[in-house]
Amino acid sequence: MASFQVRIEDIIGDIPNLGDDTAGDTQQAITDALTDATANIIDIVTPELLWMMATESTGVSSNPLATSPITTSKIIKVERQNDDAVHGAYVACSSMSPFLLSQIQDPSSIHYPSKESPVWAWDNETIYVYPEPASGNLARYVYISYPPVTYDDTSVDSPFPSELDQVVVLGACVKLKQRQIAFFIDDEDPENVQANKVQLDDLLARYKDALAPYVAQQPEA
């Protein structure tokens, strides 16, 4: 199968006017566009598709639940083990603002959680769960890592469904075309700006059509 760069250039042609116009600059621009497009798609696909791509962490018995590079992942669910009559069933944690971290650790606060209603929050690129996990009350999370995608790849790494590869290609085309337009604006080249805006409108329409079967609602342009 052809590389992503070849497939992108089949759609929008050669990609000049990016960086210093060297091969390395173009390849990096394509890599950035592919990686960003893949992350954008993961953020808006249907929950059913998300669960097909998701990974469950192992249970841990203390905070923090997860540390960097967890910020390169989409967190789908965080849960804490309960010790009630359900025999240790996991209970879904509610997401809380990191600004409330001190309050959710204060027993006198209205935000103080219970084992029946646990919470989780970000703090300095880490995940914390409260009440705190313990040996009999493990915590875990379900996530999808945003995969890096390079210009010479032929597909997005597993667990990304292969049928979304062409959507990624079109999404990357949109981002590259937007970058070209910004270059021409900076270069005060209105003729090229207009020509590329026409092509961008077509690419956006194709991208939305290709993405439609996989999302609950259409993204904004």
PALUM-826963 format. One record per residue: z, x, y of N, C-alpha, C, O in turn; residue number from 1. Coordinates in Angstrom, 1 decimal. Each point is the difference from the previous one (the first is absolute). Example, Ala and Ser with C-alpha at 12.3 -4.5 7.8 and 13.67 -1.06 7.14 Angstrom:
BEGIN
ATOM     n_pz     n_px     n_py    ca_pz    ca_px    ca_py     c_pz     c_px     c_py     o_pz     o_px     o_py   pos
ATOM      7.8     13.2     -5.7      0.0     -0.9      1.2      0.0      0.9      1.2      0.7      1.0      0.0     1
ATOM     -1.4     -1.4      1.1      0.0      0.9      1.1      0.8     -0.8      1.1      0.1      0.5      1.1     2
// end
This chain:
BEGIN
ATOM     n_pz     n_px     n_py    ca_pz    ca_px    ca_py     c_pz     c_px     c_py     o_pz     o_px     o_py   pos
ATOM      0.0      0.8     -1.2      0.0     -0.8      1.2      0.0      0.9      1.2      0.6      1.1      0.0     1
ATOM     -1.3     -1.6      1.1     -0.1      0.8      1.2      1.4      0.1      0.7      0.9     -0.9     -0.2     2
ATOM     -0.7      2.0      0.9      1.2      0.2      0.8      0.2     -1.1      1.1     -1.0     -0.6      0.4     3
ATOM      2.2      0.5      0.1      0.2     -0.9      1.1     -0.9      0.4      1.3     -0.5     -0.9      0.7     4
ATOM      0.4      2.2     -0.5     -0.8      0.4      1.2     -1.4     -0.4     -0.2     -0.6     -0.5      1.0     5
ATOM      0.0      0.7     -2.1     -1.4     -0.5     -0.3     -0.1     -1.5      0.2     -1.0     -0.4      0.7     6
ATOM      1.9     -0.3     -1.2     -0.1     -1.5      0.1      0.2     -0.4      1.5     -0.7     -1.0      0.4     7
ATOM      1.6      1.6      0.3      0.1     -0.3      1.4     -1.2      0.3      0.8     -0.5     -0.8      0.8     8
ATOM     -0.1      2.0     -1.0     -1.2      0.4      0.7     -1.2     -0.8     -0.4     -1.0     -0.1      0.8     9
ATOM      1.0     -0.5     -2.0     -1.1     -0.9     -0.3      0.1     -1.3      0.8     -1.0     -0.6      0.2    10
ATOM      2.2      0.3      0.4      0.1     -1.2      0.8     -0.2      0.3      1.5     -0.7     -0.8      0.6    11
ATOM      1.3      1.8     -0.2      0.0      0.3      1.5     -0.8      1.3      0.4      0.0      0.3      1.1    12
ATOM     -0.5      0.3     -2.1     -0.8      1.2      0.3      0.9      1.2      0.1      1.2     -0.1     -0.2    13
ATOM     -1.8      1.3      0.6      0.8      1.2      0.3      1.1     -0.3      1.0     -0.1     -0.9      0.8    14
ATOM      1.2      1.6     -0.8      1.1     -0.3      0.9      0.2      1.2      0.9      0.9      0.8     -0.2    15
ATOM     -1.7     -0.7      1.2      0.2      1.1      1.0      1.0     -0.5      1.1      0.6     -1.0     -0.1    16
ATOM     -0.4      1.9      1.1      0.8     -0.3      1.1      1.5     -0.3     -0.3      0.6     -0.9      0.5    17
ATOM     -0.1      1.6     -1.5      1.4     -0.1     -0.3      0.6      1.4      0.0     -0.4      0.9     -0.7    18
ATOM      1.5     -0.7      1.5      0.6      1.3      0.1     -1.0      1.0      0.6     -0.6     -0.3      1.0    19
ATOM      0.4      1.4     -1.7     -0.9      1.0      0.5     -1.3      0.0     -0.7     -0.8      1.0      0.1    20
ATOM      0.4     -2.1     -0.8     -1.2     -0.1     -0.6     -0.2      1.0     -1.2     -1.2      0.2     -0.4    21
ATOM      2.3      0.3     -0.2     -0.2      0.8     -1.1      0.2     -0.8     -1.3      0.6     -1.1      0.1    22
ATOM     -1.0      1.7     -1.2      0.1     -0.8     -1.3      1.5     -0.3     -0.3      0.3     -1.1     -0.5    23
ATOM      0.6      2.0      0.8      1.4     -0.2     -0.2      0.6     -1.1      0.8      0.8     -0.8     -0.5    24
ATOM     -1.3      0.7      1.8      0.5     -1.1      0.8     -0.5     -1.3     -0.5      0.8     -1.0      0.0    25
ATOM     -2.0      0.9     -0.4     -0.6     -1.3     -0.5      0.8     -0.4     -1.3      0.3     -1.2     -0.1    26
ATOM     -0.1      2.2     -0.8      0.6     -0.4     -1.2      1.5     -0.4      0.2      0.4     -0.9     -0.7    27
ATOM      0.3      1.5      1.7      1.3     -0.4      0.3      0.0     -1.4      0.6      0.9     -0.8     -0.3    28
ATOM     -1.8      0.5      1.1     -0.1     -1.3      0.7     -0.3     -1.1     -1.1      0.6     -1.1      0.1    29
ATOM     -1.4      1.4     -1.1     -0.3     -0.9     -1.1      1.3     -0.2     -0.8      0.3     -1.1     -0.4    30
ATOM      0.3      2.2      0.1      1.3     -0.1     -0.8      1.0     -0.9      0.7      0.6     -0.8     -0.6    31
ATOM     -0.4      1.1      1.9      1.0     -0.8      0.8     -0.4     -1.5      0.0      0.9     -0.9     -0.2    32
ATOM     -2.2      0.6      0.4     -0.4     -1.4      0.0      0.2     -0.7     -1.3      0.4     -1.1     -0.1    33
ATOM     -0.7      1.8     -1.0      0.2     -0.6     -1.4      1.4     -0.2     -0.3      0.4     -1.1     -0.5    34
ATOM      0.5      2.0      0.9      1.4     -0.1     -0.3      0.6     -1.1      0.8      0.8     -0.8     -0.5    35
ATOM     -1.2      0.7      1.8      0.5     -1.1      0.9     -0.5     -1.3     -0.5      0.8     -1.0      0.0    36
ATOM     -2.0      0.9     -0.4     -0.6     -1.3     -0.4      0.7     -0.5     -1.3      0.3     -1.2     -0.1    37
ATOM      0.0      2.1     -0.8      0.7     -0.3     -1.2      1.4     -0.6      0.2      0.4     -1.0     -0.5    38
ATOM      0.3      1.7      1.4      1.3     -0.5      0.4      0.0     -1.4      0.7      0.8     -0.9     -0.3    39
ATOM     -1.8      0.7      1.2     -0.2     -1.3      0.6     -0.2     -1.1     -1.0      0.5     -1.1      0.1    40
ATOM     -1.4      1.4     -1.1     -0.3     -1.0     -1.0      1.2     -0.3     -0.9      0.3     -1.2     -0.2    41
ATOM      0.5      2.2     -0.2      1.2     -0.3     -0.7      1.0     -0.9      0.8      0.7     -0.8     -0.6    42
ATOM     -0.7      1.0      1.9      0.9     -0.8      0.8     -0.3     -1.5      0.1      0.8     -0.8      0.4    43
ATOM     -2.1      0.5     -0.7     -0.4     -1.4      0.2     -0.5     -0.8     -1.2     -0.3     -1.1      0.0    44
ATOM      0.3      1.8     -1.2     -0.5     -0.7     -1.2      1.0     -1.0     -0.5      1.2      0.1      0.4    45
ATOM     -1.6     -1.0     -1.2      0.8     -1.1     -0.5      1.2      0.6     -0.8     -0.1      1.1     -0.6    46
ATOM      1.2     -1.8      0.5      1.2      0.4     -0.7     -0.3      0.3     -1.5      0.5      0.9     -0.6    47
ATOM     -1.4     -1.8      0.0     -0.4      0.2     -1.4     -0.6      1.3     -0.2      0.3      0.7     -1.0    48
ATOM     -1.2     -0.3      1.9     -0.6      1.3     -0.1      1.0      1.2      0.2     -0.1      1.0     -0.7    49
ATOM      1.0     -1.2      1.6      1.0      1.0      0.3      0.8      0.3     -1.3      0.3      1.1     -0.3    50
ATOM      0.1     -2.2     -0.4      0.8      0.2     -1.1     -0.7      0.7     -1.2      0.6      0.7     -0.8    51
ATOM     -1.9     -0.9      0.8     -0.8      0.8     -1.0      0.0      1.5      0.3     -0.2      0.8     -1.0    52
ATOM      0.4     -0.4      2.2      0.0      1.4      0.4      1.3      0.6      0.1      0.2      1.2      0.2    53
ATOM      0.9     -2.0     -0.3      1.3      0.4      0.3      0.7      0.9     -1.1     -0.4     -0.1     -1.2    54
ATOM      1.3      0.9      1.6      0.8      0.8     -0.9      1.5     -0.3      0.3      0.4     -0.2      1.1    55
ATOM      0.4      0.2     -2.2      1.4     -0.3      0.2      0.8      1.3     -0.2     -0.2      0.8     -0.9    56
ATOM      1.1     -0.5      1.8      0.8      1.2     -0.1      1.1     -0.1     -1.0      0.2     -1.1     -0.5    57
ATOM      0.4      2.2      0.1      1.1      0.0     -0.9      1.2     -0.5      0.9      0.1      0.2      1.2    58
ATOM      1.0     -0.7     -1.9      1.2     -0.4      0.7      0.8      1.1      0.4      0.1      1.0     -0.8    59
ATOM      0.5     -1.0      1.9      0.9      1.0      0.5      1.4     -0.6      0.3      0.1     -1.1      0.3    60
ATOM      0.9      2.0     -0.3      1.4     -0.5      0.1      0.6      0.4      1.3      1.3     -0.2      0.1    61
ATOM     -2.0      0.7      0.9      0.6      0.4      1.3     -1.1     -0.1      1.0     -1.2      0.1     -0.3    62
ATOM      1.6     -0.2      1.6     -0.9      0.2      1.1     -0.3      1.4      0.3      0.9      0.9     -0.3    63
ATOM     -2.0     -0.5      0.9     -1.1     -0.9      0.3     -0.8     -0.3     -1.3     -0.1      0.7     -0.9    64
ATOM     -0.6     -1.9      1.0     -0.7     -0.5     -1.2     -1.3      0.8     -0.1     -0.4      0.4     -1.1    65
ATOM     -0.3     -0.1      2.2     -1.2      0.8      0.0     -0.1      0.8      1.3      0.4     -0.5      1.0    66
ATOM     -1.0      1.7     -1.1     -0.2      0.8      1.1     -1.5      0.4      0.3     -0.8     -0.4     -0.8    67
ATOM      0.6      1.1      1.8     -1.4      0.4      0.4     -0.6      0.7     -1.3      0.7      0.8     -0.6    68
ATOM     -2.0     -1.0      0.3     -1.0     -0.7      0.8     -0.2     -1.5     -0.3     -1.1     -0.5      0.0    69
ATOM      2.2     -0.2     -0.1     -0.1     -1.4     -0.2     -0.7     -0.8      1.1     -0.5     -1.1     -0.2    70
ATOM      0.5      1.8      1.4     -0.7     -0.6      1.1     -1.5     -0.1     -0.2     -0.7     -0.6      0.8    71
ATOM      0.2      1.3     -1.8     -1.5     -0.1     -0.3     -0.2     -1.0     -1.1     -1.1      0.0     -0.6    72
ATOM      2.0     -0.9      0.4     -0.1     -1.1     -1.0      0.3     -1.3      0.7      0.6     -0.1      1.0    73
ATOM     -1.2     -1.0     -1.6      0.3     -1.3      0.4      1.1     -0.6     -0.9     -0.2      0.0     -1.3    74
ATOM      1.3     -0.4      1.8      1.1     -0.5     -0.8     -0.2     -1.5     -0.1     -0.1     -0.7      0.9    75
ATOM      0.1      0.3     -2.2     -0.3     -1.4     -0.3      1.4     -0.7     -0.2      0.1     -1.2      0.4    76
ATOM      0.8      1.8     -1.1      1.3     -0.7     -0.3      1.0      1.1     -0.2     -0.2      1.1     -0.6    77
ATOM      1.5     -1.4      1.1      1.1      0.8     -0.3      1.1     -1.0     -0.7      0.1     -1.1      0.5    78
ATOM      0.5      1.6     -1.5      1.0     -0.9     -0.7      1.2      0.8     -0.5     -0.1      1.3     -0.3    79
ATOM      1.2     -2.0      0.1      1.3      0.7     -0.4      0.5     -0.8     -1.2      0.0     -1.2      0.0    80
ATOM      0.6      1.9     -0.9      0.5     -0.6     -1.2      1.3     -0.7      0.3      0.9      0.5      0.6    81
ATOM     -0.7     -1.7     -1.1      1.2     -0.8      0.1      0.8      0.1     -1.2     -0.5      0.3     -1.1    82
ATOM      1.8     -0.5      1.2      0.9      0.1     -1.2      0.6     -1.3     -0.4      1.1     -0.1     -0.5    83
ATOM     -1.8     -1.0      0.9      0.6     -1.3     -0.3     -0.3     -0.5     -1.4     -0.4      0.8     -0.9    84
ATOM      0.5     -2.1      0.6     -0.2     -0.5     -1.3     -1.5      0.1     -0.5     -0.3     -0.3     -1.1    85
ATOM     -0.6      0.7      2.0     -1.4      0.1     -0.4     -0.2      1.3     -0.7     -1.1      0.4     -0.3    86
ATOM      2.2      0.4      0.1      0.0      1.2     -0.8     -0.9      1.1      0.7     -0.9      0.6     -0.6    87
ATOM      1.2     -0.4      1.9     -0.6      1.1      0.6     -1.4     -0.2      0.5     -0.8      0.9      0.2    88
ATOM      0.4     -2.2      0.0     -1.3     -0.2      0.5     -0.2      0.6      1.4      0.9      0.1      0.8    89
ATOM     -2.1      0.3     -0.5     -0.3      0.5      1.4     -0.2     -1.1      1.0     -0.6     -1.1     -0.3    90
ATOM      1.1      1.3      1.5      0.0     -1.0      1.0     -0.9      0.6      1.2      0.2      1.2      0.4    91
ATOM     -1.2     -1.9      0.1     -0.8      0.5      1.0      0.8      0.2      1.3      0.8     -0.8      0.4    92
ATOM     -1.1      1.9      0.3      0.7      0.4      1.2     -0.8     -0.5      1.2     -1.2      0.0      0.0    93
ATOM      1.9     -0.5      1.0     -0.7     -0.4      1.3     -0.1      1.2      0.8      0.8      0.9      0.1    94
ATOM     -1.9     -0.8      0.7     -0.3      1.1      0.9      0.8     -0.2      1.3      0.0     -1.1      0.5    95
ATOM      0.7      2.1     -0.1      0.7     -0.1      1.2     -0.4      1.1      1.0     -0.5      1.1     -0.4    96
ATOM      0.6     -1.3      1.7     -0.3      0.9      1.0      0.9      1.2     -0.1      1.2     -0.1     -0.2    97
ATOM     -1.8      1.4      0.4      0.9      1.2      0.0      1.0      0.0      1.1      1.0      0.7     -0.1    98
ATOM     -1.2     -1.6      1.1      0.9     -0.1      1.1      1.3     -0.6     -0.4      1.0      0.0      0.7    99
ATOM     -1.0     -0.7     -1.9      1.2     -0.7     -0.5      0.7      0.8     -1.0      0.9     -0.5     -0.7   100
ATOM     -1.3      1.8      0.5      0.6      0.8     -1.1      1.5      0.0      0.1      0.7     -0.1     -1.0   101
ATOM     -0.1      0.3      2.2      1.4      0.2      0.1      0.7     -1.4     -0.3      1.1      0.0     -0.6   102
ATOM     -1.8     -1.1      0.9      0.6     -1.3     -0.2      0.0     -0.4     -1.5      0.9     -0.6     -0.5   103
ATOM     -2.0      1.0     -0.2      0.0     -0.4     -1.4      0.9      0.8     -0.9      0.1     -0.2     -1.2   104
ATOM      0.5      1.2      1.8      1.0      0.8     -0.7      1.4     -0.3      0.5      1.0      0.6     -0.5   105
ATOM     -0.9     -1.5      1.4      1.4     -0.4      0.5      0.4     -1.3     -0.6     -0.6     -1.1      0.3   106
ATOM      1.7      1.1     -1.1      0.4     -1.3     -0.7      0.4     -1.1      1.0      0.0     -1.2     -0.4   107
ATOM      0.3      1.5      1.6      0.3     -1.0      1.0     -1.2     -0.6      0.7      0.2     -1.0      0.8   108
ATOM     -1.4      1.5     -1.1     -1.2     -0.5      0.7     -0.6     -1.1     -0.7      0.1     -0.2     -1.2   109
ATOM     -0.7     -0.7      2.0     -0.7     -1.2     -0.6     -1.2      0.5     -0.8     -0.6     -0.8     -0.8   110
ATOM      0.1      2.0      1.0     -1.1      0.6     -0.7      0.4      0.7     -1.3     -0.9      0.5     -0.7   111
ATOM      2.2     -0.4      0.4      0.4      0.7     -1.2     -0.5     -0.8     -1.2      0.3     -1.2     -0.2   112
ATOM     -1.1      1.9     -0.7     -0.6     -0.7     -1.1      1.0     -0.1     -1.2      1.0      0.6     -0.1   113
ATOM     -1.4     -1.5     -0.8      0.7     -0.2     -1.3     -0.9      0.5     -1.1     -1.2      0.2      0.1   114
ATOM      1.8     -0.1     -1.3     -0.8      0.4     -1.2     -1.0     -1.1     -0.4     -1.0      0.3     -0.6   115
ATOM      1.3     -1.5      1.0     -0.9     -1.1     -0.2     -1.1      0.0      1.0     -1.1     -0.6     -0.3   116
ATOM      1.3      1.2      1.4     -1.1      0.0      1.1     -0.1      1.4      0.6      0.4      0.2      1.1   117
ATOM     -0.8      0.8     -1.9     -0.1      1.4      0.5     -1.1      0.1      1.0     -0.9     -0.8      0.1   118
ATOM      0.9      2.0      0.6     -0.9      0.2      1.1     -0.5      1.5     -0.2      0.6      0.8     -0.6   119
ATOM     -1.8     -0.6      1.3     -0.4      1.4      0.1     -0.6      0.3      1.4     -0.4     -0.9      0.7   120
ATOM      0.4      2.2     -0.4     -0.5      0.3      1.4     -0.5      1.5      0.0      0.5      0.8     -0.8   121
ATOM     -1.4     -0.6      1.7     -0.5      1.4      0.2      1.0      0.7      0.9      0.7     -0.6      0.8   122
ATOM     -0.5      1.9     -1.1      0.7      0.9      1.0     -0.5      1.4     -0.2      0.2      0.6     -1.0   123
ATOM     -0.9     -0.1      2.1     -0.5      1.4      0.0     -0.9      0.2     -1.2      0.2      1.0     -0.8   124
ATOM     -1.1     -1.9      0.6     -1.0      0.1     -1.1      0.6      0.0     -1.4     -0.6      0.5     -1.0   125
ATOM      1.7     -1.2      0.9      0.6     -0.2     -1.4      0.4     -1.4     -0.1      0.2     -0.7      1.0   126
ATOM      0.0      0.2     -2.3      0.4     -1.4     -0.2      1.5      0.0     -0.5      0.4      0.8     -0.8   127
ATOM      0.3     -1.7      1.5      1.4     -0.2     -0.4      0.2     -1.4     -0.4     -0.5     -0.9      0.5   128
ATOM      1.4      0.7     -1.5      0.3     -1.3     -0.6      1.5     -0.3      0.2      0.8      0.9     -0.2   129
ATOM     -0.5     -2.1      0.6      1.4     -0.4      0.1      0.2     -1.4     -0.6     -0.8     -0.9      0.2   130
ATOM      2.0      0.7     -0.9      1.0      0.9     -0.3     -0.6      1.3     -0.7     -1.0     -0.1     -0.7   131
ATOM      1.6      1.2      0.9     -0.6      1.2     -0.6     -0.1     -0.1     -1.5      0.8     -0.6     -0.7   132
ATOM     -1.9      1.2      0.2     -0.2      0.1     -1.5      1.2      0.7     -0.6      0.7      0.8      0.6   133
ATOM     -0.5     -1.1     -1.9      1.1      0.7     -0.8     -0.5      0.1     -1.4     -1.1     -0.5     -0.4   134
ATOM      1.9      1.1     -0.4     -0.4      0.2     -1.4     -0.3     -1.3     -0.8     -0.8      0.0     -0.8   135
ATOM      1.6     -1.0      1.2     -0.3     -1.3     -0.6     -0.8     -1.0      0.8     -0.2     -1.1     -0.4   136
ATOM     -0.2      1.6      1.6     -0.8     -0.8      0.9     -1.2      0.9      0.5      0.0      0.3      1.2   137
ATOM     -0.9      0.0     -2.0     -1.1      0.8      0.4     -0.9     -0.7      1.0      0.0     -1.3      0.0   138
ATOM     -0.8      2.1      0.7     -1.0     -0.6      1.0     -1.3      0.6     -0.3     -0.1      1.2     -0.5   139
ATOM     -1.0     -1.9      0.7     -1.3      0.5     -0.2     -1.0     -0.7      1.0      0.4     -0.9      0.7   140
ATOM     -1.6      1.4     -0.7     -1.0     -0.5      0.9     -1.4      0.0     -0.7     -0.3      0.7     -0.9   141
ATOM     -0.5     -1.6      1.4     -1.4     -0.1     -0.5     -0.9      0.4      1.2      0.2     -0.5      1.1   142
ATOM     -1.2      1.3     -1.4     -0.8      0.6      1.1     -1.4      0.3     -0.4     -0.3      0.1     -1.2   143
ATOM     -0.5      0.2      2.2     -1.4      0.5     -0.2     -0.1      1.2      0.9      0.2     -0.1      1.2   144
ATOM     -0.6      1.3     -1.8     -0.2      1.1      0.8     -1.4     -0.1      0.7     -1.0     -0.3     -0.7   145
ATOM      0.9      0.6      2.0     -1.3      0.0      0.6     -0.7      1.3     -0.5      0.4      1.1      0.3   146
ATOM     -1.5     -1.3     -1.0     -0.7      1.2     -0.6     -0.8      0.8      1.0     -0.7     -0.6      0.8   147
ATOM      0.8      1.9     -0.8     -1.0      0.8      0.8     -1.4     -0.1     -0.6     -0.1      0.1     -1.2   148
ATOM     -0.9     -0.2      2.1     -1.4     -0.1     -0.5     -0.8      1.0      0.8      0.1      0.1      1.2   149
ATOM     -0.9      0.7     -1.9     -0.7      1.1      0.6     -1.5     -0.3      0.0     -0.5     -0.8     -0.8   150
ATOM     -0.3      1.4      1.7     -1.4     -0.2      0.2     -0.8      0.2     -1.3     -1.0     -0.7     -0.2   151
ATOM      1.5      1.6     -0.7     -0.8      0.3     -1.2      0.5     -0.8     -1.3     -0.5      0.2     -1.1   152
ATOM      1.5     -1.0      1.3      0.4     -0.9     -1.1     -1.1     -1.0     -0.3     -0.8     -0.3      0.8   153
ATOM      0.8     -0.2     -2.0     -0.9     -1.0     -0.4      0.7     -1.4     -0.2     -0.7     -1.0     -0.2   154
ATOM      2.0      1.0      0.2      0.7     -1.2     -0.1      1.4      0.2      0.5      0.5      1.2      0.1   155
ATOM      0.3     -2.3      0.2      1.3      0.1      0.5      0.9      0.2     -1.3     -0.2     -0.7     -1.0   156
ATOM      1.2      1.6      1.1      0.9      0.2     -1.1      0.6     -1.3     -0.5      0.3     -0.9      0.7   157
ATOM      0.0      0.9     -2.1      0.7     -1.1     -0.6      1.4     -0.1      0.7      0.5      1.1      0.4   158
ATOM      0.1     -2.3     -0.2     -0.4     -1.2     -0.6     -0.9     -0.9      0.8      0.0     -1.2     -0.2   159
ATOM     -0.7      1.8      1.2     -0.9     -0.8      0.8     -1.1     -0.6     -0.8     -0.8      0.7     -0.6   160
ATOM      0.5     -2.1      0.7     -1.0     -0.6     -0.8     -1.4      0.6      0.4     -0.3      0.1      1.2   161
ATOM     -0.5      0.2     -2.1     -1.3      0.6      0.3     -0.9     -0.9      0.8     -0.9      0.5      0.7   162
ATOM      1.0     -1.8     -0.9     -0.8     -0.9      0.7      0.2      0.0      1.5     -0.8     -0.5      0.8   163
ATOM      1.9      1.1     -0.3      0.3      0.2      1.4     -0.6      1.2      0.6      0.1      0.2      1.2   164
ATOM     -0.7      0.7     -2.0     -0.5      1.2      0.5     -1.1     -0.2      1.1      0.0      0.7      1.0   165
ATOM     -0.9     -1.7     -1.2     -1.0     -0.3      1.0      0.6     -0.5      1.3     -0.5      0.2      1.1   166
ATOM      1.6     -1.0     -1.3      0.7     -0.5      1.2      0.5      1.2      0.8      0.0      0.0      1.3   167
ATOM      0.6      1.0     -2.0      0.5      1.2      0.7     -1.2      0.7      0.7      0.2      0.5      1.1   168
ATOM     -1.3     -0.4     -1.7     -1.2      0.7      0.6     -0.3     -0.7      1.3     -0.2      0.6      1.0   169
ATOM      0.1     -1.9     -1.0     -0.4     -0.8      1.2      1.1      0.1      1.1     -0.3      0.2      1.1   170
ATOM      1.6     -0.2     -1.6      1.1      0.2      1.0     -0.1      1.4      0.7      0.3      0.1      1.1   171
ATOM     -0.6      0.9     -1.9     -0.1      1.3      0.5     -1.2      0.1      1.0      0.0      0.7      1.0   172
ATOM     -1.1     -1.4     -1.4     -1.2      0.0      0.9      0.4     -0.6      1.4     -0.4      0.5      1.0   173
ATOM      1.2     -1.6     -1.0      0.4     -0.6      1.2      0.8      1.0      0.9     -0.2      0.1      1.2   174
ATOM      1.1      0.6     -1.9      0.9      1.0      0.8     -0.8      1.1      0.5      0.2      0.5      1.1   175
ATOM     -1.2      0.0     -1.9     -0.8      1.1      0.5     -0.9     -0.4      1.1     -0.2      0.7      1.0   176
ATOM     -0.3     -1.9     -1.0     -0.9     -0.5      1.0      0.8     -0.2      1.3     -0.4      0.3      1.1   177
ATOM      1.7     -0.8     -1.2      0.8     -0.1      1.2      0.3      1.3      0.6      0.1      0.2      1.2   178
ATOM      0.1      0.8     -2.1      0.2      1.4      0.5     -1.2      0.5      0.8      0.1      0.7      1.0   179
ATOM     -1.3     -0.9     -1.6     -1.2      0.4      0.7     -0.2     -0.7      1.4     -0.4      0.7      0.9   180
ATOM      0.7     -2.0     -0.9     -0.1     -0.7      1.3      1.0      0.6      1.0     -0.4      0.2      1.2   181
ATOM      1.6      0.2     -1.6      0.9      0.6      0.9     -0.5      1.3      0.5      0.2      0.4      1.2   182
ATOM     -0.9      0.4     -2.1     -0.6      1.3      0.4     -1.0     -0.3      1.1     -0.1      0.8      1.0   183
ATOM     -0.8     -1.7     -1.2     -1.1     -0.3      0.9      0.5     -0.5      1.4     -0.5      0.3      1.0   184
ATOM      1.6     -1.1     -1.1      0.6     -0.4      1.3      0.6      1.2      0.8     -0.3      0.1      1.2   185
ATOM      1.0      0.8     -2.0      0.5      1.2      0.7     -1.1      0.9      0.5      0.1      0.6      1.0   186
ATOM     -1.3     -0.7     -1.7     -1.1      0.8      0.4     -0.9     -0.7      1.1     -1.1      0.6      0.4   187
ATOM      1.5     -1.8      0.0     -0.7     -0.8      1.0     -1.5     -0.2     -0.4     -0.9      0.3      0.7   188
ATOM      0.8     -0.8     -2.0     -1.3     -0.3     -0.5     -0.2     -1.5     -0.3      0.1     -0.3     -1.2   189
ATOM     -0.3     -0.5      2.2      0.0     -1.5     -0.2     -1.0     -0.5     -1.0      0.2     -1.0     -0.6   190
ATOM     -1.4      1.7      0.6     -1.0     -0.5     -0.9      0.4      0.2     -1.5     -0.2     -1.0     -0.8   191
ATOM      0.8      2.1      0.5      0.5      0.1     -1.4      1.2     -0.9     -0.3      0.2     -0.4     -1.1   192
ATOM      0.7      0.2      2.1      1.1     -0.9     -0.1     -0.5     -1.4     -0.4      0.5     -0.6     -1.0   193
ATOM     -1.5      0.1      1.7     -0.5     -1.3     -0.3     -0.6     -0.1     -1.4      0.2     -1.0     -0.7   194
ATOM     -1.0      2.0      0.3     -0.7      0.0     -1.3      1.0      0.0     -1.1     -0.1     -0.7     -1.0   195
ATOM      1.2      1.5      1.2      1.0      0.1     -1.1      0.9     -1.2      0.0      0.5     -0.4     -1.1   196
ATOM     -0.3     -0.3      2.2      0.8     -1.3      0.0     -0.8     -1.0     -0.8      0.7     -0.8     -0.7   197
ATOM     -2.0      0.7      0.8     -0.8     -0.9     -0.8      0.2      0.2     -1.5      0.2     -0.9     -0.8   198
ATOM     -0.2      2.2      0.5      0.2      0.4     -1.5      1.4     -0.3     -0.4      0.2     -0.4     -1.1   199
ATOM      0.7      0.6      2.0      1.4     -0.3     -0.3      0.3     -1.4     -0.3      0.7     -0.4     -1.0   200
ATOM     -1.3     -0.5      1.8      0.1     -1.5     -0.3     -0.5     -0.3     -1.3      0.6     -0.9     -0.7   201
ATOM     -1.7      1.4      0.3     -0.6     -0.2     -1.4      1.0      0.5     -1.1      0.2     -0.7     -1.0   202
ATOM      0.3      1.9      1.2      0.9      0.6     -1.0      1.3     -0.9     -0.1      0.5     -0.2     -1.1   203
ATOM      0.0     -0.2      2.2      1.2     -0.9      0.0     -0.2     -1.3     -0.8      0.9     -0.4     -0.8   204
ATOM     -2.1     -0.2      1.0     -0.3     -1.2     -0.7     -0.1      0.3     -1.5      0.5     -0.8     -0.9   205
ATOM     -1.2      1.9      0.5     -0.1      0.4     -1.4      1.4      0.3     -0.6      0.2     -0.4     -1.2   206
ATOM      0.6      1.1      1.9      1.3      0.3     -0.5      0.9     -1.2     -0.2      0.6     -0.1     -1.1   207
ATOM     -0.6     -0.8      2.0      0.8     -1.3     -0.2     -0.6     -0.8     -1.2      0.8     -0.6     -0.7   208
ATOM     -2.1      0.5      0.6     -0.5     -0.7     -1.2      0.4      0.6     -1.3      0.3     -0.7     -0.9   209
ATOM     -0.3      2.1      0.9      0.3      0.7     -1.3      1.5     -0.1     -0.3      0.4     -0.1     -1.1   210
ATOM      0.4      0.0      2.2      1.5     -0.1     -0.2      0.5     -1.4     -0.3      1.0     -0.1     -0.6   211
ATOM     -1.8     -0.9      1.0      0.5     -1.4     -0.1      0.5     -0.4     -1.3      1.0     -0.7     -0.1   212
ATOM     -1.6      1.1     -1.1      0.6     -0.5     -1.3      1.3      0.6     -0.3      0.7     -0.5     -0.9   213
ATOM     -0.2      1.5      1.6      1.2      0.7     -0.3      1.2     -0.2      0.9      1.1      0.5     -0.2   214
ATOM     -1.3     -1.3      1.3      1.0     -0.3      1.0      0.3     -1.4      0.1     -0.9     -0.9     -0.2   215
ATOM      2.1      0.6      0.7      0.4     -1.4      0.2     -0.6     -0.6      1.3     -0.3     -1.2      0.0   216
ATOM      0.1      2.1      1.0     -0.7     -0.4      1.2     -0.8      1.1      0.6      0.3      1.2     -0.3   217
ATOM     -1.2     -1.5      1.1     -0.9      1.1      0.5      0.8      0.8      1.0      0.8     -0.6      0.8   218
ATOM     -1.0      1.9     -0.8      0.6      0.9      1.1     -0.7     -0.2      1.3     -1.1     -0.4      0.1   219
ATOM      1.9      0.7      1.0     -0.6     -0.1      1.3     -1.0      1.2      0.2      0.2      1.1     -0.6   220
ATOM     -1.2     -1.3      1.4     -1.0      1.1      0.2      0.7      1.1      0.8     -0.7      1.0      0.3   221
// end
